[in-house]
Amino acid sequence: MTTQLKATKPGILAIQNDFGQGGAGVAAKRLEEAGLKVVANEAYGQNDKDFSAQLLRLRSAGADVIFVFCYPADGALLLRQSKALGLKMPIVASSAAFVPAALQLLSPADLDNVWGVVDAFVDPSAGGRMKDFAERYKAKFGTDADAYGLAYYDGAMLMAEGMRQVGTEPKALRDWLAGVKAWPGIGHAFTFDAKGNGVHDVAVVKAKPGTKALEAITTVKLD
């Protein structure tokens, strides 16, 4: 938001559950630490279909960027409605808005000036193991691979490697995982810290102009 979009008046719109409200709370705190006050913080119910009141309040509050914490179906509806209402500010959405189930509900115009933060960018053009994974995934499930599928695949392969190394006894497996350093997954190189975090970066993506094809914009390192 600060380096790419140069925004200074963030607004937040989040689904009313632990995921959405937890994300909204952390985002507001980190923004305040960076010297930026959230101009409005809106929420919606899990079964809501109309987000116009929240979007218009964010616009009225002067938000020059909107952070959205959503799931696929509501995320797609929200992005469509933002365009129908004529909102011009960029929207930065969570990864669920960019899975195939959401993208198939959107047009290229709905994705104009929409940015996403995803766990990993699935890019078959990178070749090698990434291309192999994407092709096998589509052949198996009939849809394009996404960040969630890749995360689960890497996680399963990592666990399988641990079981080959030390067996299935819980403590031995946990201790093995805690010592993993730079394990070569497809989406990430996994290194576990003292808090149990194995992934230390996320990707910022955006649709190529006039299309729904995503491209990687930058990688954000996590502390």
N, C-alpha and C positions, 0 to 999 in steps of 0.2 A: 504493500500500500504506500509506503513512504518512498521507496526507491523507484518503482515503476510508474505508479499512478500519481504521485505527488499530492495525494489527498490530505486534508487537514481536519475534516469534520466527519468522522466516521459514524455511521448508524449501524445497528445490528437488528436482524430479524431471525428468530430462532423458533424451532418447534418446541412445544411445551412438554418436554420430558427431560430425563437426566442428561441425555446426550446434548440436546439443544441448549438447555439452560446452563449446563456445565461448560459447554463451549463458549456461550455468550459471556459467562462470568469471567472465564480465563482471558478471553479476548479483550474485554473491557479493562481488566486489570493490567494486561500487558500494554495496552494503548496508553493508559494513564501513566504507567512507568516511563513511557516514551514521550510524555508531555502532551498527549492528545486526549481531549475529553470527548467521550461518546455523546453525540447530540441527542440521540434517542435510542431506546432499547425496546423493541417490540417482540411480541410472542404470538403464536397461533396454535390452535389445538390440533391433535394428530389426525382428526377426521375433517378438518376444515377444507373447504374448496374455494373460498373467496378470501383473497389476501389484500384486496384493494384498500381497505381502511388503514391497515398497517403500513402499506407502501406509501399512501398519500400522507400519513402522519410523518413518515421519515422524510419525505420531500419537503413538507412544510417546516420541519425542524432544521432544514438547510443541509442535510447530509450530502456530502460530495462523493461518498462511496458507501455501499451497503454490504455488510458481511452477512451471509446467509448460511445458517446451519439447518440442513434439511435432509429428507430422504428422497428417493428417486421420483415417485409420483407427485408428491407435493412440491418438490423442487422444480419439476417441469412446469406444473401449473403456475407456480410463482413467477418463473422467468417469463412465461407467456403473458401473464397479466401485467408484469412490469412494462413490457413493450406496448401492450394495448393502452395502458394509462399514459404513455408518452414519457416515461422516466428516462432521463438522459445520462445520469451518473453511472459509473461502472459498478458492477456487482461482482463480488468475490464469493464464490459458493464452495461449500464442502464437497467432498469427492462423490457423494451419492448423485449429485446433479449431472455427473459425466459418465455414468454407467450406461450400457446400451439400452436398458429398460427406460431410462429417462431421455436419452438422446432421440429415441425413436418417436417420442411425443413432441419433439421440438423441430422447428424449422431453422435454417441457417440464420434468418433474421432475428430469431429469439435469442441467439447466442452472441449477437453483436455486442461488444463491450462487456462481455461476461468472462470472468477469469475464474480458474478453479485451482484448488489445492488438493492434490491427490497423493496417496501414499507412495505410489510408484507410477512412472509413465510407461505404458505398454507400447513399445515402438518396434513393430516387426522389421522396419527398414534398418534397424541396428544390426540385423543378421545374427548369426551364431545361435546361442541358446535362447535368446529372446524370440527370434523368428521361429525357431522350432517349437517353443512353447505356444506361441500365438496360433500357429497352424494346427497343432494337435488339439488345442482347446476348441477352436472353431469346428474342427472335424468331429469332435466328441459331442459338443453341446449345441452346435448350429448357430452360435452367436459369437461376436468378437470378444476376446479376452479383455478383462478390465483389471483395475488395481486390486480389487478385493480377491478375485480369482488367483491373481499372481501371488498375493500375500499368503493366502491359504496354501497354495502349492509350495512355496518356499518354506513355509512353516512345517508342512508335512514332511518334506524332504530333510529338513534340519532335524526333526524328531527321529526320523528313520535312521539318520546317520548316528545320532546319539544312542539309539537302541542297539545298533550294530557294534558300537564302541564299548558300551558299558552295560547293556541289557536293559531290563524294564523296572528294576528296583527304583522306587521313586527318588530316594535321596541321592543315589548314585547318578541318576539321570539329571536331576536338578543341579547337582554339583558340576556335571559335565557341561551343561548348558551355560552355567555361570562363568565357565572358563573359556567359552567360545570367543575367538578373536578372528575377525575378518573372514568368517565362513562365507564361501562364494555362492550366494543365492543368485537368482536371475534378476530380481528387482533391486536387491541390496547386498552389500557385504555386511554380514551380521556380526556385531560385537556387543556383548552384554555388559552393561555397567552395574554399579552397586544397587541401583533401583530396579534392575531387571529389564531395562530397555535395550532392545537389540537393534532397533532402527534409529538412525540419527539424522535423517534428512527427508524432506518431502519435495515434491515437484510442483511447480506452478505451470499450469497449462492454459491454453486458449484455443478456440476454434480458428482455423485459417479463414480469412475473409471470404464470405459468400459460401461457406461450406460448414459441415458438422465434423470435419476431420480435425482432431486435436493435434497441437504441436506443443513441445516443451518450450517454455519461456526462460525459466531459470530453476536452479535448485536452492532450497533454503536449508541451511544447516540448523539442527536443533541442539539446544544446550541441555 
